[in-house]
Amino acid sequence: MNEKIFKTMGATGAGAIAVGIVVLVAGLATGIISIVNGSLLLKRRKDVIF
């Protein structure tokens, strides 16, 4: 019984770490893309004609 609990806890912990890494990478990538897009918009705002 105790062995099952320890195996389950180990698998859950590993899964939580994997999900955390994926969320961290996705968040970092989204932040970088947002910064790049914002800088491009600011750079090209003079080209907008209304």
Biotite code that builds the C-alpha atoms (Angstrom):
import biotite.structure as struc

atoms = struc.array([
    struc.Atom([0.000, 0.000, 0.000], chain_id="A", res_id=1, res_name="MET", atom_name="CA", element="C"),
    struc.Atom([2.699, 2.489, 1.012], chain_id="A", res_id=2, res_name="ASN", atom_name="CA", element="C"),
    struc.Atom([4.723, 1.604, -2.065], chain_id="A", res_id=3, res_name="GLU", atom_name="CA", element="C"),
    struc.Atom([1.838, 2.616, -4.335], chain_id="A", res_id=4, res_name="LYS", atom_name="CA", element="C"),
    struc.Atom([1.544, 5.960, -2.571], chain_id="A", res_id=5, res_name="ILE", atom_name="CA", element="C"),
    struc.Atom([5.254, 6.694, -2.994], chain_id="A", res_id=6, res_name="PHE", atom_name="CA", element="C"),
    struc.Atom([5.151, 5.737, -6.695], chain_id="A", res_id=7, res_name="LYS", atom_name="CA", element="C"),
    struc.Atom([2.087, 7.906, -7.244], chain_id="A", res_id=8, res_name="THR", atom_name="CA", element="C"),
    struc.Atom([3.694, 10.835, -5.435], chain_id="A", res_id=9, res_name="MET", atom_name="CA", element="C"),
    struc.Atom([6.857, 10.437, -7.518], chain_id="A", res_id=10, res_name="GLY", atom_name="CA", element="C"),
    struc.Atom([4.949, 10.373, -10.796], chain_id="A", res_id=11, res_name="ALA", atom_name="CA", element="C"),
    struc.Atom([2.842, 13.367, -9.767], chain_id="A", res_id=12, res_name="THR", atom_name="CA", element="C"),
    struc.Atom([5.914, 15.346, -8.724], chain_id="A", res_id=13, res_name="GLY", atom_name="CA", element="C"),
    struc.Atom([7.673, 14.601, -12.001], chain_id="A", res_id=14, res_name="ALA", atom_name="CA", element="C"),
    struc.Atom([4.574, 15.598, -13.945], chain_id="A", res_id=15, res_name="GLY", atom_name="CA", element="C"),
    struc.Atom([4.282, 18.860, -12.040], chain_id="A", res_id=16, res_name="ALA", atom_name="CA", element="C"),
    struc.Atom([7.913, 19.710, -12.771], chain_id="A", res_id=17, res_name="ILE", atom_name="CA", element="C"),
    struc.Atom([7.424, 18.927, -16.482], chain_id="A", res_id=18, res_name="ALA", atom_name="CA", element="C"),
    struc.Atom([4.305, 21.108, -16.674], chain_id="A", res_id=19, res_name="VAL", atom_name="CA", element="C"),
    struc.Atom([6.144, 23.908, -14.869], chain_id="A", res_id=20, res_name="GLY", atom_name="CA", element="C"),
    struc.Atom([8.988, 23.825, -17.386], chain_id="A", res_id=21, res_name="ILE", atom_name="CA", element="C"),
    struc.Atom([6.581, 23.890, -20.331], chain_id="A", res_id=22, res_name="VAL", atom_name="CA", element="C"),
    struc.Atom([4.675, 26.850, -18.865], chain_id="A", res_id=23, res_name="VAL", atom_name="CA", element="C"),
    struc.Atom([7.939, 28.690, -18.165], chain_id="A", res_id=24, res_name="LEU", atom_name="CA", element="C"),
    struc.Atom([9.204, 28.215, -21.727], chain_id="A", res_id=25, res_name="VAL", atom_name="CA", element="C"),
    struc.Atom([5.859, 29.189, -23.259], chain_id="A", res_id=26, res_name="ALA", atom_name="CA", element="C"),
    struc.Atom([5.640, 32.292, -21.070], chain_id="A", res_id=27, res_name="GLY", atom_name="CA", element="C"),
    struc.Atom([9.182, 33.322, -21.919], chain_id="A", res_id=28, res_name="LEU", atom_name="CA", element="C"),
    struc.Atom([8.578, 32.849, -25.647], chain_id="A", res_id=29, res_name="ALA", atom_name="CA", element="C"),
    struc.Atom([5.341, 34.849, -25.487], chain_id="A", res_id=30, res_name="THR", atom_name="CA", element="C"),
    struc.Atom([7.083, 37.672, -23.632], chain_id="A", res_id=31, res_name="GLY", atom_name="CA", element="C"),
    struc.Atom([9.904, 37.860, -26.164], chain_id="A", res_id=32, res_name="ILE", atom_name="CA", element="C"),
    struc.Atom([7.475, 37.876, -29.098], chain_id="A", res_id=33, res_name="ILE", atom_name="CA", element="C"),
    struc.Atom([5.435, 40.653, -27.455], chain_id="A", res_id=34, res_name="SER", atom_name="CA", element="C"),
    struc.Atom([8.526, 42.800, -26.900], chain_id="A", res_id=35, res_name="ILE", atom_name="CA", element="C"),
    struc.Atom([9.679, 42.323, -30.494], chain_id="A", res_id=36, res_name="VAL", atom_name="CA", element="C"),
    struc.Atom([6.236, 43.129, -31.916], chain_id="A", res_id=37, res_name="ASN", atom_name="CA", element="C"),
    struc.Atom([5.913, 46.203, -29.708], chain_id="A", res_id=38, res_name="GLY", atom_name="CA", element="C"),
    struc.Atom([9.303, 47.525, -30.778], chain_id="A", res_id=39, res_name="SER", atom_name="CA", element="C"),
    struc.Atom([8.435, 46.990, -34.441], chain_id="A", res_id=40, res_name="LEU", atom_name="CA", element="C"),
    struc.Atom([5.171, 48.901, -33.997], chain_id="A", res_id=41, res_name="LEU", atom_name="CA", element="C"),
    struc.Atom([6.967, 51.806, -32.341], chain_id="A", res_id=42, res_name="LEU", atom_name="CA", element="C"),
    struc.Atom([9.627, 51.804, -35.047], chain_id="A", res_id=43, res_name="LYS", atom_name="CA", element="C"),
    struc.Atom([7.077, 51.895, -37.895], chain_id="A", res_id=44, res_name="ARG", atom_name="CA", element="C"),
    struc.Atom([4.539, 54.311, -36.391], chain_id="A", res_id=45, res_name="ARG", atom_name="CA", element="C"),
    struc.Atom([5.875, 57.136, -38.591], chain_id="A", res_id=46, res_name="LYS", atom_name="CA", element="C"),
    struc.Atom([4.836, 55.195, -41.696], chain_id="A", res_id=47, res_name="ASP", atom_name="CA", element="C"),
    struc.Atom([1.140, 55.199, -40.750], chain_id="A", res_id=48, res_name="VAL", atom_name="CA", element="C"),
    struc.Atom([-0.951, 57.607, -42.798], chain_id="A", res_id=49, res_name="ILE", atom_name="CA", element="C"),
    struc.Atom([-4.546, 58.428, -41.842], chain_id="A", res_id=50, res_name="PHE", atom_name="CA", element="C"),
])
